[in-house]
Amino acid sequence: MAKARAISSSTTTLAIVLLCMTLVGQSYGQLKQGFYNGKCSTNVESVIFEIVYKAFQNDRTLVAALLRMQFHDCAIRGCDASILLDGSGSEKVAPSNGSVRGYELIDAIKTRLEQLCPGLVSCADIIAIATRVAVVLAEGKWYEVETGRRDGFTSSASEAENGLPKTNIPVWAAVRLFGSWGLSADDFVLLLGGGHTVGVIHCSKFLDRLYNYQNTGKEDPSMNKNTLIAFRNTCPKSGSNNFVFADQTPGSVLKVDNGYYKAIKQGQGVLEIDQRIESDSITRDTVNRLAYKEGDFDYQFGGAMVRLGRVGVLTGTQGQVRRNCRRNN
């Protein structure tokens, strides 16, 4: 959708555009675009849009939160909203999910949709649609979301802790993991970059790269020297709760664009995996293309998000449609 970047100028315009774009019926398996059309007294995706839009006006970091939530949900048991379930042993309490937020926004959307069309819209679909809205509001390109997911019954903190990729995972292992979900090496690079083109990363996640890389007592030699100095000023060796922007490209930190790839080409990757994809033979050609070929990231990121949204989905009579996203019916 060529005019997606102009959407943020008016909620009315956005709602009209959204309504038109969701009145389509292409399908993938039992997922399809416009799954809820004609099933509710109002346009489901327009309702979600309005709530996310209002929240985004107060917190532009919301896009990073929702992108993280969707990836962390889909990576464990598939895209079934298992990350939303409360409980002492649920995914939500796993240390790897400690930085995931946005639960209250999903709750607000679910509450409103239950008023309008009770028992219809799954929490898993709310995550997918809300994330797309946030991406567009952050100047990313519009992409069509397939819907028809149902919610899972099970959520496990240990599964999340063992299943989510670590920040120092080797590139080959990350590509293999994504392959097990039916995603390609290009999808991996697109989703990593899309998630890290916005948001922040706390010092504790990369302190070793600044002071004791691979137990050498030195910095990671692949890090840009000026970036190293700046990061050390923000993140002292003794540790802190400070953070840096995941995308080190000036003017790009809150936009869904290709700035991340330009930054890692300059040795400004924050996490180890960020910098490794720039030099690894499996991924470097994709990084080069996304960094320097204008428009490639804009057009391809949405497709990667759609493919992520197909991972391990429950459809038809599988699972449930939760009335409250935090607990099973």
C-alpha positions as CSV (number, residue, x, y, z in Angstrom):
1,M,0.0,0.0,0.0
2,A,2.0,3.0,-1.3
3,K,0.4,5.6,0.8
4,A,0.8,3.8,4.2
5,R,3.4,6.4,5.4
6,A,0.7,9.1,5.2
7,I,-1.7,7.2,7.4
8,S,-0.7,8.8,10.7
9,S,-2.0,12.2,9.7
10,S,-5.7,11.3,10.5
11,T,-7.5,8.7,12.5
12,T,-10.5,9.0,10.1
13,T,-8.3,8.5,7.1
14,L,-6.7,5.5,8.7
15,A,-10.0,3.9,9.7
16,I,-11.3,4.2,6.1
17,V,-8.1,2.8,4.6
18,L,-8.2,0.0,7.1
19,L,-11.8,-0.9,6.4
20,C,-11.1,-1.0,2.6
21,M,-7.9,-3.1,3.0
22,T,-9.6,-5.7,5.2
23,L,-12.5,-6.4,2.8
24,V,-10.5,-9.0,1.0
25,G,-10.6,-12.8,1.2
26,Q,-7.2,-14.3,0.2
27,S,-6.4,-17.3,2.3
28,Y,-3.5,-19.4,3.5
29,G,-4.6,-22.8,4.8
30,Q,-7.3,-22.0,7.3
31,L,-6.0,-18.5,7.9
32,K,-7.3,-15.8,5.6
33,Q,-7.3,-12.1,5.1
34,G,-10.6,-10.6,6.4
35,F,-11.5,-13.7,8.4
36,Y,-13.9,-11.6,10.6
37,N,-15.6,-9.7,7.8
38,G,-19.4,-9.9,8.2
39,K,-19.1,-11.8,11.6
40,C,-19.3,-8.7,13.8
41,S,-21.5,-5.6,13.9
42,T,-18.4,-3.5,13.2
43,N,-15.1,-3.9,11.5
44,V,-12.9,-5.8,13.9
45,E,-9.6,-4.5,12.5
46,S,-10.8,-0.9,12.7
47,V,-11.7,-1.3,16.4
48,I,-8.2,-2.6,17.0
49,F,-6.7,0.2,15.0
50,E,-8.4,3.0,16.9
51,I,-7.3,1.6,20.3
52,V,-3.6,1.1,19.2
53,Y,-3.6,4.5,17.5
54,K,-4.6,6.2,20.8
55,A,-2.0,4.3,22.8
56,F,0.7,5.0,20.2
57,Q,0.2,8.8,20.5
58,N,1.3,8.5,24.2
59,D,4.0,5.9,23.7
60,R,5.9,5.6,20.4
61,T,7.9,2.7,21.8
62,L,4.8,0.6,21.6
63,V,5.8,-0.7,18.2
64,A,8.9,-2.3,19.7
65,A,6.9,-3.9,22.5
66,L,4.3,-5.4,20.2
67,L,6.9,-6.7,17.7
68,R,8.7,-8.4,20.6
69,M,5.5,-9.8,22.0
70,Q,4.4,-11.3,18.7
71,F,7.9,-12.9,18.1
72,H,8.1,-14.3,21.6
73,D,4.6,-15.7,21.4
74,C,5.1,-17.4,18.0
75,A,8.5,-18.8,18.9
76,I,7.0,-20.9,21.7
77,R,4.2,-23.3,20.7
78,G,3.4,-21.2,17.7
79,C,1.2,-18.1,17.4
80,D,-1.4,-19.1,20.0
81,A,-1.3,-16.2,22.5
82,S,0.3,-18.5,25.1
83,I,2.5,-15.6,26.2
84,L,-0.6,-13.8,27.5
85,L,-1.7,-16.5,30.0
86,D,-1.1,-15.6,33.7
87,G,0.3,-18.1,36.1
88,S,3.3,-18.8,38.3
89,G,4.7,-21.2,35.7
90,S,3.6,-19.4,32.5
91,E,5.7,-18.0,29.6
92,K,5.1,-14.5,30.9
93,V,7.2,-15.1,34.0
94,A,10.2,-16.6,32.2
95,P,13.4,-14.4,32.5
96,S,13.6,-14.2,28.7
97,N,10.2,-12.6,28.7
98,G,11.0,-10.1,31.4
99,S,11.2,-7.2,28.9
100,V,7.9,-8.1,27.1
101,R,5.2,-5.6,27.7
102,G,1.9,-4.4,26.2
103,Y,-0.3,-6.8,28.0
104,E,-2.7,-4.0,29.2
105,L,-3.2,-2.8,25.6
106,I,-4.1,-6.3,24.5
107,D,-6.5,-6.5,27.5
108,A,-8.2,-3.2,26.4
109,I,-8.6,-4.4,22.9
110,K,-10.1,-7.7,24.0
111,T,-12.5,-6.1,26.5
112,R,-13.9,-3.8,23.7
113,L,-14.2,-6.7,21.2
114,E,-16.0,-8.9,23.7
115,Q,-18.5,-6.1,24.1
116,L,-19.1,-5.8,20.4
117,C,-18.8,-9.4,19.3
118,P,-18.4,-11.8,22.3
119,G,-16.4,-15.0,21.8
120,L,-15.4,-14.1,18.2
121,V,-11.9,-12.6,18.1
122,S,-8.9,-14.7,19.4
123,C,-6.2,-13.1,21.5
124,A,-3.7,-14.5,19.0
125,D,-5.3,-12.5,16.2
126,I,-5.4,-9.4,18.3
127,I,-1.6,-9.6,18.8
128,A,-1.0,-10.0,15.0
129,I,-3.4,-7.1,14.0
130,A,-2.2,-4.7,16.8
131,T,1.4,-5.3,15.8
132,R,0.7,-4.5,12.2
133,V,-1.1,-1.3,13.2
134,A,1.9,-0.2,15.3
135,V,4.4,-1.0,12.5
136,V,2.4,1.3,10.1
137,L,2.2,4.1,12.7
138,A,6.0,3.9,13.0
139,E,6.3,4.6,9.3
140,G,6.6,1.0,8.2
141,K,4.9,-0.3,5.1
142,W,1.4,-1.7,5.3
143,Y,1.1,-5.5,5.1
144,E,-2.0,-7.7,5.1
145,V,-2.6,-9.7,8.2
146,E,-4.1,-13.2,7.9
147,T,-6.5,-14.1,10.7
148,G,-8.5,-17.1,11.9
149,R,-6.0,-18.1,14.7
150,R,-7.3,-19.7,17.9
151,D,-5.8,-19.5,21.3
152,G,-3.8,-22.3,23.0
153,F,-4.5,-23.8,26.4
154,T,-0.9,-24.2,27.6
155,S,1.9,-21.8,28.6
156,S,5.2,-22.9,30.1
157,A,8.0,-20.7,31.5
158,S,10.6,-23.5,31.1
159,E,9.7,-23.9,27.4
160,A,10.1,-20.1,26.9
161,E,13.4,-20.0,28.7
162,N,14.8,-23.0,26.7
163,G,13.2,-22.2,23.4
164,L,13.8,-18.5,22.8
165,P,17.1,-17.7,21.0
166,K,19.9,-16.1,23.2
167,T,21.6,-12.9,22.2
168,N,24.9,-14.7,21.4
169,I,23.3,-17.5,19.4
170,P,25.5,-18.4,16.3
171,V,24.1,-17.3,13.0
172,W,24.0,-20.9,11.7
173,A,22.0,-22.0,14.8
174,A,19.6,-19.1,14.5
175,V,19.0,-19.9,10.8
176,R,18.4,-23.6,11.7
177,L,15.9,-22.6,14.5
178,F,14.0,-20.4,12.1
179,G,14.1,-23.2,9.6
180,S,12.4,-25.5,12.1
181,W,9.5,-23.0,12.1
182,G,9.3,-23.0,8.3
183,L,11.1,-19.7,7.9
184,S,14.1,-18.9,5.7
185,A,17.5,-17.3,6.4
186,D,16.1,-14.1,4.8
187,D,13.1,-14.2,7.1
188,F,15.5,-14.4,10.1
189,V,17.4,-11.4,8.9
190,L,14.2,-9.4,8.2
191,L,12.6,-10.3,11.5
192,L,15.7,-9.6,13.6
193,G,16.2,-6.2,11.8
194,G,12.5,-5.4,12.1
195,G,12.5,-6.1,15.8
196,H,15.7,-4.1,16.4
197,T,15.0,-1.1,14.1
198,V,13.0,0.2,17.1
199,G,13.2,0.0,20.8
200,V,16.0,-0.2,23.4
201,I,18.4,-2.8,24.8
202,H,19.5,-2.8,28.4
203,C,23.2,-2.8,29.2
204,S,23.1,-6.1,30.9
205,K,22.3,-7.8,27.6
206,F,25.6,-6.8,25.9
207,L,28.0,-5.8,28.7
208,D,30.3,-8.6,27.9
209,R,30.9,-7.2,24.4
210,L,32.2,-4.0,26.0
211,Y,34.6,-5.4,28.7
212,N,35.0,-9.2,28.5
213,Y,34.1,-10.6,25.1
214,Q,34.3,-14.4,25.2
215,N,36.2,-14.1,28.5
216,T,39.2,-12.3,26.9
217,G,39.0,-9.3,29.3
218,K,38.7,-7.1,26.2
219,E,36.0,-5.6,24.0
220,D,34.5,-7.3,21.0
221,P,36.9,-6.3,18.2
222,S,34.1,-6.1,15.6
223,M,32.5,-3.1,17.4
224,N,32.9,0.4,16.0
225,K,35.4,2.2,18.2
226,N,33.3,5.4,18.7
227,T,30.3,3.2,19.4
228,L,32.3,1.3,22.0
229,I,33.3,4.5,23.8
230,A,29.7,5.8,23.7
231,F,28.4,2.4,25.0
232,R,31.0,2.3,27.8
233,N,29.9,5.8,28.9
234,T,26.3,4.6,29.1
235,C,27.1,1.2,30.5
236,P,29.9,1.2,33.2
237,K,31.7,-2.0,33.9
238,S,30.1,-2.3,37.3
239,G,26.8,-2.6,35.5
240,S,23.7,-0.4,35.3
241,N,20.1,-0.4,34.3
242,N,20.8,2.0,31.5
243,F,20.0,1.3,27.9
244,V,20.9,2.2,24.3
245,F,18.8,2.3,21.2
246,A,18.7,-1.0,19.3
247,D,19.1,1.0,16.1
248,Q,22.1,3.3,16.2
249,T,21.2,5.3,13.1
250,P,20.4,8.9,14.0
251,G,16.8,9.8,13.3
252,S,15.8,6.2,12.8
253,V,15.5,4.9,16.3
254,L,11.6,4.9,16.5
255,K,11.0,4.2,12.8
256,V,10.4,0.8,11.1
257,D,13.0,1.2,8.4
258,N,16.3,-0.1,7.2
259,G,18.5,2.0,9.5
260,Y,19.4,-1.0,11.6
261,Y,21.2,-2.6,8.6
262,K,23.1,0.5,7.9
263,A,24.2,0.7,11.5
264,I,25.5,-2.8,11.7
265,K,27.4,-2.3,8.4
266,Q,29.3,0.4,10.4
267,G,30.0,-2.0,13.3
268,Q,27.3,-0.5,15.5
269,G,25.3,-3.6,16.3
270,V,24.3,-3.7,19.9
271,L,23.9,-7.5,20.5
272,E,26.4,-10.0,19.4
273,I,23.9,-11.6,17.0
274,D,23.3,-8.1,15.4
275,Q,26.9,-7.8,14.4
276,R,27.4,-11.4,13.4
277,I,24.7,-11.3,10.7
278,E,26.7,-8.5,9.0
279,S,29.8,-10.7,8.5
280,D,28.5,-14.3,8.4
281,S,28.5,-15.9,4.9
282,I,24.9,-17.1,5.4
283,T,23.4,-13.7,6.0
284,R,25.8,-10.9,4.8
285,D,24.4,-10.7,1.3
286,T,20.9,-10.1,2.6
287,V,22.2,-7.5,5.1
288,N,24.0,-5.7,2.2
289,R,20.9,-5.7,0.1
290,L,18.6,-4.5,2.9
291,A,21.1,-1.8,3.9
292,Y,21.8,-0.3,0.5
293,K,18.9,-1.2,-1.9
294,E,16.2,1.3,-1.1
295,G,12.8,-0.1,-0.6
296,D,13.8,-3.7,-0.2
297,F,13.2,-3.8,3.6
298,D,10.0,-1.8,3.3
299,Y,8.5,-4.3,0.8
300,Q,9.9,-7.5,2.4
301,F,9.5,-7.0,6.1
302,G,5.7,-7.4,6.0
303,G,6.0,-10.6,4.2
304,A,8.3,-12.0,6.8
305,M,5.8,-10.9,9.5
306,V,3.0,-12.7,7.7
307,R,5.1,-15.9,7.5
308,L,5.9,-15.6,11.2
309,G,2.2,-15.3,11.9
310,R,1.6,-18.7,10.3
311,V,4.0,-20.6,12.7
312,G,2.2,-23.3,14.6
313,V,-1.2,-21.8,14.4
314,L,-4.4,-23.3,15.8
315,T,-7.4,-23.0,13.5
316,G,-10.9,-24.4,13.0
317,T,-11.9,-26.3,16.1
318,Q,-8.5,-26.4,17.6
319,G,-7.8,-24.5,20.8
320,Q,-10.3,-21.9,22.0
321,V,-11.2,-18.3,21.7
322,R,-10.5,-16.9,25.1
323,R,-12.9,-14.5,26.7
324,N,-10.1,-13.1,28.8
325,C,-6.6,-13.2,27.2
326,R,-5.0,-13.9,30.6
327,R,-6.8,-17.1,31.4
328,N,-8.4,-20.1,29.8
329,N,-12.2,-20.2,29.4
